[in-house]
Amino acid sequence: MRILWVKIGALLPLDSGGKLRTHAMLTEISRLHDVVYLSLLPGDEPLDEREESDPYAAEKIWFRAPITRKGSPGFWFELAWTFIATTRPYALQRYAASAFRKKLRELSKTQDFDLVVCDFLAPALNFADVDFACPVVLFQHNIEALIWQRLAAGRSSSVGRWFFRRQHRRMQQWEARLSSIFDGVVTVSPEDAELARSEYGLTNVLGHVPTGVDSGAFKPAPPLAPELAPTVGFLGAMDWMPNIEGVLWFVREVLPLVRQRVPGTRFKIIGRNPPPSIRALATAESGIEVTGTVDDVQPHVHGCNLIVVPLLSGGGTRIKIFECMAMGVAVVSTTIGAEGLPLVAGEDLQIADTVGAFADSVTELLQNPGLAHRLAQHARERTVREFGWQAAASRFIALCESVSKMPTGVPA
């Protein structure tokens, strides 16, 4: 098949779960199919020098557009304007570009494809009224409205709850509307597939693809020297709101309880683009390290006794859990953090949802290295045995091949 794959941004460096999933899937898909990768790229975003030579696609088209950088003055102006002047959520409106929609129309008329994939909901507004002759499938890594709903529930201020609830309602409306214009929808978990059907009434949900991991790319962690201070780690993109929320909750609520029982416990936050609220945690007295972007996460994860996934909101599935399992490091997660993954609490990882229970699980693993080792070893063995990307890519193609082209698109 000849496949047009449409996504916001480049894939390298692999510093977020979305990039990791797409890169791994495309690497497998490109072994058997001809992939054209079309990226809507912010005008000032530099391309990683490895992009052109990476074999995840036979052809790559970089379409640059003036997308404002998060946190800039222009970003806050556009956020306010979208909130006041439109009914669209800003997370979608910021990527609506008339020139990019024109590019999609051009490709639909001048090139022949057997399948078009819209990767994530973010580019979806640009597909309205663009009529490809082949099936067009939405690949949903998250149910986006669910993230906003959970973020709203976690706000402490009434203004914050009001704002996030408004964004949730807008996203809910537009996610349902945009998802319906595609010939098919593929999710990353059975829970998300069922939610898309039940909450949005979608009849075009094809199914889900499992989350995978390239276990061969991750080496098991060597034993830590006993004289080193006990270290808890977090691995994830620090420009994603659910990660910021979860890390702050762990630092403020859980870590003090852990340190009462395991004095001197350090906390390492590993992930790109930490905002000021996260960078401020790293002081000489805090025992907290914030790495920012790193070339290789493995040395940092290997230096941790365990990894925490303290998510209170979010959606989709956490590839980082599988990566840490592949590195042979024990994991403690909330239920939301491990949502959608076929894992067994107490065998593959520890699950805890309250402050006290989370602190108990972390403390237990720090005080009992043998238990942590057995948990991590079992998790690594299962990861290597069961969770490869080839099966996920094959299922994705099979689902897409099952869909029929709708007679006409539905304008958004």
Secondary structure as GFF3:
##gff-version 3
##sequence-region A 1 412
A	DSSP	beta_strand	2	8	.	.	.	ID=ss1
A	DSSP	alpha_helix	17	29	.	.	.	ID=ss2
A	DSSP	beta_strand	34	42	.	.	.	ID=ss3
A	DSSP	beta_strand	59	65	.	.	.	ID=ss4
A	DSSP	alpha_helix	73	85	.	.	.	ID=ss5
A	DSSP	alpha_helix	90	93	.	.	.	ID=ss6
A	DSSP	alpha_helix	98	110	.	.	.	ID=ss7
A	DSSP	beta_strand	115	119	.	.	.	ID=ss8
A	DSSP	three_ten_helix	124	127	.	.	.	ID=ss9
A	DSSP	beta_strand	136	140	.	.	.	ID=ss10
A	DSSP	alpha_helix	144	153	.	.	.	ID=ss11
A	DSSP	alpha_helix	158	179	.	.	.	ID=ss12
A	DSSP	beta_strand	184	187	.	.	.	ID=ss13
A	DSSP	alpha_helix	190	200	.	.	.	ID=ss14
A	DSSP	beta_strand	205	208	.	.	.	ID=ss15
A	DSSP	three_ten_helix	215	217	.	.	.	ID=ss16
A	DSSP	beta_strand	231	235	.	.	.	ID=ss17
A	DSSP	alpha_helix	241	249	.	.	.	ID=ss18
A	DSSP	pi_helix	250	254	.	.	.	ID=ss19
A	DSSP	alpha_helix	255	261	.	.	.	ID=ss20
A	DSSP	beta_strand	266	270	.	.	.	ID=ss21
A	DSSP	alpha_helix	276	279	.	.	.	ID=ss22
A	DSSP	beta_strand	288	292	.	.	.	ID=ss23
A	DSSP	alpha_helix	298	302	.	.	.	ID=ss24
A	DSSP	beta_strand	306	309	.	.	.	ID=ss25
A	DSSP	alpha_helix	319	326	.	.	.	ID=ss26
A	DSSP	beta_strand	330	333	.	.	.	ID=ss27
A	DSSP	beta_strand	350	351	.	.	.	ID=ss28
A	DSSP	alpha_helix	355	367	.	.	.	ID=ss29
A	DSSP	alpha_helix	369	386	.	.	.	ID=ss30
A	DSSP	alpha_helix	389	401	.	.	.	ID=ss31
###
